[in-house]
């Protein structure tokens, strides 16, 4: 069992039941999945650069990314329908807990001028989205080998109904959310 999953079962479930008055353990909100998303941006024209981005995303997540394509053409962005515009990975169960543990304990503290996650990052339904400007904060990426730095978006989807429940759940798991 993963460290974060064990913490959820031992500490988070009893604390959430006490605070919100849930009747059983299955009513307590939990993390459903984590989606890591990147947009290609400048690398869109360079095939080797995009392969490197995919390789880095696979190293960060521990899973092969899915390439996302444009649904419609937008001339002002120089994007045509069917053109590759990014990549994403959806993590569940073991890989999700392992990724979140690395994100909380290693990667977020390495972010320059990090003062905690803002409450405004919640979407109204208890889900949190974190934007990272540099992918080199992850320990799997060697900063010497990187030619171009890209940003990524990490969305943490929970089964919580409100932001208050989602925030309490993630705070109890160890997320550095500003009060």
N, C-alpha and C positions, 0 to 999 in steps of 0.2 A: 504494500500500500504506500502511496506517495505521502510525503510529509504534509503537504497542504490539505490533502484529502483526509488524513488522520486528524488534523487540526479542526477541520470542518465537523467531523463526527464527534470529537471529544469536547470542543469548546464552543463552536459557533451554534450548533443546534440547541444546546441548553440555554445559551444566552438569548437567542432569538425567540425561543418559546417563552422565556420569562418576560422579555420586553414587549412582544406583540401578542402574547396569549394564544399561541398555536396549540391545538389539542394533541397533535401527534407529530412525529419526526418528518413524515412525508409532506406535511403542509408547509414546512419551513422552506423558504426560497433557497435555491442552489444555482451554481453556475452551470448553464446548459452547454455552451460552446464558446470558443474564442475564434474570431475571424481576423486574420492578418491580411491586409490589402495594400498593394502598392500600385501607383500609376507610373507609366513609363517615362512621361515627360520628355526630357532631352534625349534619352537613350533610344527613342522610338525609331530613329533612322539607322542606328548602329546595331547590326545583328549580333556581333560578338559581345557588345556591351550588354545587350538584353539577356544573352545566355549567362553572363556573369551575374546579373541581377537575379535571375532564376536560381542559379546555383547558391547564391548568398541567402535567398529566401528559404530554400530547402535546408540549408545549414542551420538557420535560425529556428525554423519550425520543426525540423526532424521529419518532414513529410514533403512529398513532391507537390509543387504549386500547380494550380489550374490557370491557364492563360485566359484573360478576359478580352472580349472583342467589342468594338463599338456597335451599338444597336442601330444608330442612324448617323448620317453624314452631317458634320458641322463645319462649314467652310471657314469661319473665323478662327477655328482651332486647327485647321488643316487636317481634319480627321474624316476619313471615308468609312462608310458602312462596312463592317467586317474586318476593319483594321485592328491590330493588336494595340490595346490601350493600357494593359496592366496585367497583374497576376494576383491571385489570392489563395489562401490556405485556410481551411476550416479544421480546427482541432477540437476533439472531443475526448472524454474520459482520461486515460493515463497521460497521453501526450499533452493534453490541455493543462492538467495539474502540474506537470513537469515544466511546461513553458511558463505558466504563471508564477511558479516558484522562482524560476530564473529571472523573470521580469521584475518581481518585487525585490528580491534580495541582491541581484547583481546589476541589472541593466538600468533601472530607474536611478539608483544612486550615482551611476556614471554619467548621467545627463548633465550637461553644463548648466549652472545656475538653477538647479532643480529645487523647488521649494514645496513640492507636494502637488497632488492632482486637484484641479478645480472642481467644485460641485456643479458648475455649469456644464460639465462634460456629460452629465446624465441626460437621458432623452425623455424623461417623463414616465417611463415604464420600468425604471430600475436597471437599465443597461448603460454601461460606461464605454465611452470611446476615447482612446488616448492617441494623440498624434505625436510621432517622434520624427524629428528633423534629420537625424543621422542614424543609419543602421549600424554604425560601428560601435554603438554602446553595448551591443551583444558580445559576449565573450567568445563566441564561435567565429567571429569575423576578425581576422588579423588586419590591423590598420596599415601594415606595410604593403600588403598585396592589393589594397583597394585603389582602383584608378578613379572611380567616380562614386560619390556618396549620394545615396538616395534616402528619402523619407518613407515612412510607412505608418499605417493606421492600424491600431489594435482595438477591436470591438469585443467587449466582454458582455455576452448575452446571458441574463439571469432569468429565473422564473418568477422574480419579484413583480408585484403589481404596481408599486409606487417607488419613487426615487428614494424616499426615506428608508424603505425596506432594503432596497438595493445598496444604498450607501452604508447602512449598518452591517449588512452581510459582508461587503468588501472590506470595510474597516476592521471587522473582527478577523478576517482572513489575513490582514496585515498590509493592505493597500494604504499608501501614505496620502490620504485625502485630507485637504485643508478643512479646518472647522469653520 
